[in-house]
Amino acid sequence: MLQGFQRIGETFFDPQIIAGVLPELLRVGLPNTLLLAVIATMIGLALGLVIAAGLLAKQAGLRFGCRVYVDLLRGLPHILTVYLIGQGLPLAGLSIFGANTYAYAAFAIGLIESAYMAEIFRAGFQGVERGQVEAARTLGMTRFQTMIEIILPQGIRRVLPPLTGQFILIIKGTALVYLLGLTAAQRDIFSIAQDNSVNNANLSALTAAGLLYLALTVPLTHAVNAWERRMQRGSRPTPKAVA
């Protein structure tokens, strides 16, 4: 029994390997992971907002096209989408980013997340009270003006916590980009840990990577939960005093 625990410790928690890989994880992996997550989030936000507007459009053809987009990207395994975009586009002659694997990785993750963010935006926009929309149209505002001045400001406020939660998922999703073969300077947290584990035939580097991911995601998760609770309290109507 004791020997079994010792072997587990050596396989997953070798202090020498963890100490050796940690500087590279912090110096190279952490900045690349965060940069990749931020770029993918920006792509996802921009495309998601456009797709959400399409989902709410009056034109049936536009709604159908946007719904197919969302269902397709949400239905496919993320690993397959990363492969199809990161490796498929260059093979098909669509080298829109040249030989920059990092850009393909960010684009692939951004496309995936745009489908999820589109649904978040759609739910937020539809959550705006119908009476306010009808009042704006009664005052002579066009559909576009109503969207920009009434629906968008309130909808964005409603979806900020879910979007922040989605960013946490994006940070974890960046681990898939190792499939595309990043250069040494582009490697994310998981890529560095994976290479180290293969070279040392030991999983302690992956344990270090896991701890680093937890250090990023757990505080963000608690912050988002606290934010949502605060917004829910703030949205409750204040009880009127009884005379």
Secondary structure in CASP SS format (residue, H / E / C, confidence):
PFRMAT SS
TARGET T0000
AUTHOR 0000-0000-0000
METHOD secondary structure of the structure
MODEL  1
M C 1.00
L H 1.00
Q H 1.00
G H 1.00
F H 1.00
Q H 1.00
R H 1.00
I H 1.00
G H 1.00
E H 1.00
T H 1.00
F H 1.00
F C 1.00
D C 1.00
P H 1.00
Q H 1.00
I H 1.00
I H 1.00
A H 1.00
G H 1.00
V H 1.00
L H 1.00
P H 1.00
E H 1.00
L H 1.00
L H 1.00
R H 1.00
V H 1.00
G H 1.00
L H 1.00
P H 1.00
N H 1.00
T H 1.00
L H 1.00
L H 1.00
L H 1.00
A H 1.00
V H 1.00
I H 1.00
A H 1.00
T H 1.00
M H 1.00
I H 1.00
G H 1.00
L H 1.00
A H 1.00
L H 1.00
G H 1.00
L H 1.00
V H 1.00
I H 1.00
A H 1.00
A H 1.00
G H 1.00
L H 1.00
L C 1.00
A C 1.00
K C 1.00
Q C 1.00
A H 1.00
G H 1.00
L H 1.00
R H 1.00
F H 1.00
G H 1.00
C H 1.00
R H 1.00
V H 1.00
Y H 1.00
V H 1.00
D H 1.00
L H 1.00
L H 1.00
R H 1.00
G H 1.00
L C 1.00
P C 1.00
H H 1.00
I H 1.00
L H 1.00
T H 1.00
V H 1.00
Y H 1.00
L H 1.00
I H 1.00
G H 1.00
Q C 1.00
G H 1.00
L H 1.00
P H 1.00
L H 1.00
A C 1.00
G C 1.00
L C 1.00
S C 1.00
I C 1.00
F C 1.00
G C 1.00
A C 1.00
N C 1.00
T H 1.00
Y H 1.00
A H 1.00
Y H 1.00
A H 1.00
A H 1.00
F H 1.00
A H 1.00
I H 1.00
G H 1.00
L H 1.00
I H 1.00
E H 1.00
S H 1.00
A H 1.00
Y H 1.00
M H 1.00
A H 1.00
E H 1.00
I H 1.00
F H 1.00
R H 1.00
A H 1.00
G H 1.00
F H 1.00
Q H 1.00
G C 1.00
V C 1.00
E C 1.00
R H 1.00
G H 1.00
Q H 1.00
V H 1.00
E H 1.00
A H 1.00
A H 1.00
R H 1.00
T H 1.00
L C 1.00
G C 1.00
M C 1.00
T C 1.00
R H 1.00
F H 1.00
Q H 1.00
T H 1.00
M H 1.00
I H 1.00
E H 1.00
I H 1.00
I H 1.00
L H 1.00
P H 1.00
Q H 1.00
G H 1.00
I H 1.00
R H 1.00
R H 1.00
V H 1.00
L H 1.00
P H 1.00
P H 1.00
L H 1.00
T H 1.00
G H 1.00
Q H 1.00
F H 1.00
I H 1.00
L H 1.00
I H 1.00
I H 1.00
K H 1.00
G H 1.00
T H 1.00
A H 1.00
L H 1.00
V H 1.00
Y H 1.00
L H 1.00
L H 1.00
G C 1.00
L C 1.00
T C 1.00
A C 1.00
A C 1.00
Q C 1.00
R C 1.00
D C 1.00
I H 1.00
F H 1.00
S H 1.00
I H 1.00
A H 1.00
Q H 1.00
D H 1.00
N H 1.00
S H 1.00
V H 1.00
N H 1.00
N H 1.00
A C 1.00
N C 1.00
L C 1.00
S H 1.00
A H 1.00
L H 1.00
T H 1.00
A H 1.00
A H 1.00
G H 1.00
L H 1.00
L H 1.00
Y H 1.00
L H 1.00
A H 1.00
L H 1.00
T H 1.00
V H 1.00
P H 1.00
L H 1.00
T H 1.00
H H 1.00
A H 1.00
V H 1.00
N H 1.00
A H 1.00
W H 1.00
E H 1.00
R H 1.00
R H 1.00
M H 1.00
Q H 1.00
R H 1.00
G H 1.00
S H 1.00
R C 1.00
P C 1.00
T C 1.00
P C 1.00
K C 1.00
A C 1.00
V C 1.00
A C 1.00
END
